[in-house]
Amino acid sequence: MQNGRAPVEPADAAGSKAVERVAAIVMTLAEEARPMGIAEVSEAASLPQATVHRLLNALVNPGWVEKDPSTGRYRLGHGLLGPSVATLSHSPLVENGQSIVNRAAEMGGHGANSVLSVLVGRTVVYLARSSQEQERGTLLPGFSRPAHASASGKVLLAFMEPEARRRLYRGQRQLRQFTPKTIPDVESLEAQLAGVRENGYAVEKGEYREYIINIAVPVHGADGNVVAALTCGGRPEIMSPEHTIFVREELTHLAEDLSSLAGFRD
């Protein structure tokens, strides 16, 4: 401190900090996927409430965030769709993913379906899909599913940084049940994720729909991190134990091809 004044932060450093704070707020709203108050965002993003209030209001102007006037709570806005769509249209995952999921569905056999997914908060979102007619209504790109109840979600959660995963499920013990086979709690989820990391793939047997079996494998980005999951599956009469092994092996090769196209070099 000079002459009783606090040192002035360099403009570059201040700008970087502001961007990091905006990113933390946007990610918090995406991960929670629900309207949130200023205090909730402040706690989840580990930022002062005054800072959160100022930045949220700034994000309302371009439509990146919407504020409910009756409750004062905030959620992500439609203004984010433009940049998101532009990003996806030039993403190597999307550019190359459709042909890969088509090949995966063909490899799975008649009645099989395949999707390419990414993690957004505690949900998986489909980027591309190829499926038989009877499943198309539920496998559209943009469709989301709770991560704990899907093979793709378990793959994406398993290869996250542990601290980031703990933050996602902080304060939660019980998990939403869709069938009697859905993972019931965070402790059980962590146990399964350890097996996914060891095996390099995840299996979902009737955890979201009782009559569906899915297998998912990781897709790596250019930096080596897991950025997506490639899934193939179908009804039990399609996914016999022998065919499941075949699908898993072939799916791994397809995921390696997509990872390579995305810039990953093992």
N, C-alpha and C positions, 0 to 999 in steps of 0.2 A: 504494500500500500504506500502511495506517495502523496504527500500533502493532504493526508486524511481521506484520500479517494481510493476506492477499490480499483484494481487494474482493469483496464478495458479488454474484453475478450476479442481476439482477432476476428475479423469479419468472416473468414473462411471457417473458423472453428464454430462460431455462432451459427452459421448457416448449416453446417453439417449436423450440429446438435438439433436444430429445428427440424431437419428432414428426418432424423432418427426418431424424434418424438412423434411426428406425424405418422411415420411408418408403424410405430408401436401402437398408436391409437387405432389406425385402420386395421391392423392385424388383430387387435383385441376384439373389435366389433365383428370381424370375420370369424374368429375362433368361437366366440360366444353365440353368434348367429341368433341374436335376440336384441330387442330394444334395451338400452342400458342408460342408467343415470350417470351424472358426472362423477359422483363418488365411486360408483362401481368401476367405471373406466379408469379412474385415478388409481384405485387399488390394484386392478388387474394389470395395468401398464406400468405401475410403479412410478407415477408422475404426480407432481403437485396438482391439486384440484384447480387452482387458478390457471395453470398452464393448459390443463385439459379443457377447461371451459373456453379459453381463448382460441385454442386450435380447433376445437369442434365447431365453434361458430364460424371460423374462417373456412372450414371445409363444407359448411352448408351452402355458401355462395356458389361454388361450381357444381353443386349437386352431388359431391362425393359422399356426403353425409346428410341424412334427413332428420329433422327434429319434429317430434309429435307435439303440437302446441298444447294439447290437453294434458299430457303427462310430463312434458319436459324431457322425455327420454330420446336417445339418439340411436340410429341404425344406419347401415351403409345405404347409400343412395344410388339412383339409376345413373348418375353422372359417371360412375366408375365403369359402366358397361362399355363405353366407347374405347377408352384405353385398353380395357381387358380384351375386347374383341380384336383390336388391332394387334395386340401382343400375341394372342393365340393364332391369328392368321399367319404370322411369320415364325411361329414356334416350330422347331424341327420335330418336336413330339407330335404336333398336329399334322404337319405337312407329310410326315412319314407314317404316322400312327394308324391311319385308316387302312392302308394296305396291309399292315401287320395284323391288325385285329381281324381283317377279312381272312387272312391266311390261318390265323389261330382258330377261327370258327370252322373253316373247312377241315382243318386237321382234327378238330373235335368230333366231326361227323355230323350226320343229319340230326337236327334238333338241338345242337350245341349253340352256345352264344359266347361272344367274347367282348370285353370292354377294356378301354385304357382309362385309368383313373388317376387323379391327383388328390392330395389331402388339403382340405380347407377347414381349419379348426378341428372339430371332432367328427367331421363328415368326409366322405369321399365323393368327389364330383366326377362324372363321366366326361371325358374329352372326345372320345370316339367309341362307336359300338358297331358290332355286326351281329345280327341275331336272326333267328327264325321268326316267322310272322307272328306266332302266338306270344312272343315276348317283347315285341317292338314297343308297345305302349309304355313299358316300364323301363326301357333302356335307352331313352333318348339322351343325346348329349346335353349336359347341364343338369341331369337328374342327380340327386344326391341321396346318400344312404349313410346311416350311422356307422362310423369306422369300426366299432367293436363288434358289429354284427355282420362283417363282410370279410372275405379273404383278402381283398385288395386293401381294405383299411388296416388289417392286422400286419400286412407287409409294410405299409407306409409308416405305421406307428412303431413297428419293431426297429426300424433303422433310423428313427429320429434321435436327436440328442436326448439323453435321459432327462435332463432338466427341462427341456422344452415339452416333453411328454408329461412330466409331472405337473407342469404349469397348466397344460390342457385340462387335466382331470383333477386339479386342485379343488378340494372341498366336496368331491364326489366319491361316494363309496359304492352305492348300488348303481347298476346300469340298466337302461330300459330293456325290458324283455319283449321279444317278438314271437318267440317259440320257446318250448321247454328247454331247447338246446342252446339258447342265447347265453353268452358269457354273463354271469350274474353280477360280478363286482370287479372293481379295479384290481384287487389283489389277484384274482383269477386271470384277468386279462394280462397282467404283467408276467405271470407264469407261462401263459401261452406265447407271449411275445419273445420270451427267452428261447423257446423252442423254434420259433420262426427264424430268429437270427442264426441259430445253430444249423438249421436245415436248409435255409436259403429259400424257403417258400412257405405259403400258408394255405390251409385247407378250411373251407367253410362247409359244414354238413348240416343243413337244415337249421341254421342259426337265424336267418332272416325270413326265409320261407322253408317250411318243413320238407318240401319236395324238391329242393335244389341243392346240388353239390357243386362247389366252385373251387378252383385252384388258382392261386395268384403268385406271381414272381416279380422281383424288383426290376425296375428300369433305371439305369444310371444316367446322370447328366455329364456334361463335359468336365465338371469339377470332381467327378467321382461319387458325388452324393446320390442317394436314391431320390429320384424326382417324380416317379410315377410307378404304377403297378399294372401289369398286364394279366388279365384274368380270362379263364375259359371254364365253362361248366355247362351243366344241364341236369336233367332229371336222373334219378338213380338208375333207371334202365339203360341210360346212355353211359353214365359214369360208373361202369363196373370197376372193381378193384384193379383188374389188369389194364383196362383202358385208362384209368386214372394215372397209373404210372407212366404210360405212354404219353398222355397229355402233358404231364408235368415235365418230362424230359424235352419234348418238342417245344413247349411253351418257354422253357429256359433258353433254348436256342433262338427263338424268335425275339425274346427280350434282349438278348445279347446283340442281335442284329439292330434292333431299334436303338439301343444304347450307343452303338457304334455310329449310327446315323445322326444321333444327337451330339456327337463329338467326344464320346467317352473312349479312352484308350487304356485298356487294362495293363 
